[in-house]
Amino acid sequence: MTVSTADLKITWEKLPADFILDEEPVENIDQPLLAAALREILEIAGLIVAGILIAPNMGICATVDSKLVIKAPDWFYARNVQALPSQEIRRSYTPNLEGDIPAIVMEFLSASPNDEYSIKPSYPPGKWFFYEQVLRVPIYVIFEPAAGVLEVYQLDSGGRYQAQQPDLNGRYWVAGVGLFLGVWQGTKAERSGYWLRWWDESGQMLLWGVEMVERKRQEIEIVQERGDRLAAQLRAAGIEPEA
């Protein structure tokens, strides 16, 4: 499949089976934890169904002017993705050939040099240029975990990213996911700090598994306390509660 723009010829071709992808390690432990937490919320809420691909640090491929370009965002979400044969393991993703353009891509900033803001058009292009001009991803998120700074950019009618303003709650609506995205501060597992989280249309924060377990424990404890108080009141009235 080929798409022509004013200056680029973009071809969507699947990588050959014997293509060797670069396997660069993640820059720090924050990246996999943040990515896993975003996915966990969606999975527990039952929002990951057939055809949805959510992947951290997986190469998204396009051939630009006959040169293969691969970028691996820290997190992306795509719909209408074709299932692979049962014995095949997904190693990369080629939009328009295997499924939709990602609805959202995210990059988590670290202290090391990066090209999350790079609009460099020459080969190999910068990430910003690739997401905006090649993939045309509707929403591009840049998150700085250390400071809790969240930047959300959306393609305008001219095909350029424009910074979005949060709502009164400090959150951003992500139409392709059907949820609000925002920053939350707290502790999960071994990490304390800022996290990205999802909220539904009613403003309810979607919970992690450990939070759901804790909520259930508290509900059971409240019911038990009410039962104990009622039993005490009955005994005070000379009535022995039934076992």
N, C-alpha and C positions, 0 to 999 in steps of 0.2 A: 504494500500500500504506500502510495506516495502523496505527499501534500506539498504544494508549492506556495511560498510566500513571496513577498516582494524581493527578498534578498537570499532566501534559503530554499534549498530543496531537501525536504525531510522525508526519509523513507523508513518505514516500520518493518523491520525484518527480525525474525527470531534468531537468537544466537545459535551457532552450530553446537552440537552436543559436545564436541571436543574443545570448545573455547575455554580458556583458563581465565577465570575472573580473578582480579586482584583480591587478596584476602588481608586487608589492612585491619589491625586491631582497633577497637574503639578507643577514643582518646582518654576516657575516664569511666569510672563505675556509674556515674550519674546517668549517662546516656542509656544503657540497657535498662536501668531501673525505671527511668521516666517513661521509656517506650513501653515496657511491660505493664506498667500501672495504667496507662491509657487504654491498652488493649483489654486488660482484665476487667475494667469497669464495663466496657461494651459487651464482653462475653457474658458476664454475670447477669447483665440486664437483658440478655437474650437478643442483642442487636447485631450479632454476627451470624448471618444466614448464608445460604448457598450463594455463590457469586461474589461475595465480598472478600477482598484481599487486604489484609492489614499486615504490614511488614516493617521491621526496623532494619536499617542498614542493608537493604537489598538493592541491587543495581537496577535502575530503570534505564532502558536502552532506546536509543534512536540513532539513525544514521543521517548525519547532517552533511550535505554536499559530499556524499560518498565516503564520509569518515564516521566510524562508529564512535558514539559518545555514550558513556555510562556514568550516571551519577547515583549515589546511594544516600538518599536522605535518611535522617535519623528515624523518621516515622512517616508512613504514608497510608492512605486509605483509598481504595478503588472499588468500583462496583462493576457488575456484569462481567466478571472475570471467568474465563473458561476453565473448567476443571481439567486437571492433568490426568493422564492414565494412572491407574492405581500404583504402578511400580515406579513412576517418574517423580523425582523430587524437584520442586521449583527452585531454580538457582538465580533467576533474574525475571524481569517483567518487561514486556514490550507492549506499550499501550497501542490502541487501535488495531492491533493484531490479536492480542490475547484478551482484551477487555477495554473498559473505558479509560480515558485519561484520569489519573488520580483526582479525587475531589479536593484533596488537601495534602500538602507535604509540609513536614516540619523539620527544622534544624535546631539543635540545641547547642548554643555557643559554649566554648570552653576558653581557657586562657591562652591556648596556642593559636598561631595564625590560622586564618580560615578564609574561605571565599564565599561565605553565605551572602554577602552583599555584592559580589562581583558581577558586573555587567559586561565583562570581557567577551566579545563576540568571536574572536579568532580561536582556532582550535588549540587546546581543548577549551571550550567556553566555560565561563564562570557559572556558578550554581544559579544565581539570580537570572542571568540571561537564559539559561537552559530551561528553568521552570516557567519563565514568562514568555519567551519568544519561540521556544521549540515545543515544549510540552503544552504550554498554555494552561497550566494548572490554575483553577479558579481562585484558590486561596493558598497563600504561602505564609507560614508561621515561623517566626524566629523567636526563640525563647532563651533567655539568659538565666540559667538556674540559680547561680550564685546570688544574683540581685533580685530575682523574681520578676524580671522585666519581660513582658510579653508584647510582641509586635505582630500585628495581623495585617496582611496586604491582600487586596482583592483586585482581580482584573477588571478594568473599566471597559467601557464600550470601544475604546481605542486599542485594547489589548495591552494596556500597561498597568503595572501594579500601583495601587493607591493605598496609602495607609488608612486603616479603618479606626474609628473611634469606638471605645467600649460603651455598653449601655450603662444605666445608672448603677448597676451592680458590678461594673467592671468586667463584664463578660462580652463575648463576641458570638454572634449567631453563625453557625456553620451549616449552610443549607444542605450541602451534599451529605452531611451526616445526620442532620435533623436534630442537633443539640447545640447548646451553648458551650463555649470553651472559655475557661478562666483559670486564674492562679489561686492556689490554696496553700497555706503554710501549715506544716505539721510534720508528724513522724510516721513513717511506714517502714516496716522491717528495720534495717540497720541505718536508714538515712533520715536525717531531720533537715528540713529546709523547705524550699518552694517546690510545688508540684503543679503540673497541669491536670485539670479535672474537667469532667463533663457535668452539665446541668440540663434537665429536660425543659420543655416549653413552659411548665408551670413554675419553674425556678427551684425545683427539688434537685439537690445534688445526688448523683448516682454514686452508689457505695461500692467500696472494695469488699472482697470476701470477708476479711477480718472484721470490718465494720459491721457487716450484716450479722456475723456470729455474735459480736458484742451487743448489738441491738436486740437480738433474740434472747441473749442471756439476761439482759436488763428487763425485758418484757416478762420473762419467766419469774425473775426475782420479784417484780412488782406484784404479779399475781399471787406468788407465795406469801408475800408480806400482807396482802389484803386478806388472804385466807387465814393467816395466823391471827390477825386482828379480830376477824369475825369469830374465830374459835374462842378467843379470849373473852369477847363480849358475851358469847353464849354461856360460857362457864360462869362468868360473873352473875348471870341471870339464873343460875342453877340448872342450866341445860347442858348436857354433855354432847358435844358435836359427834356426828356419826363418823366412824373411821373411814 
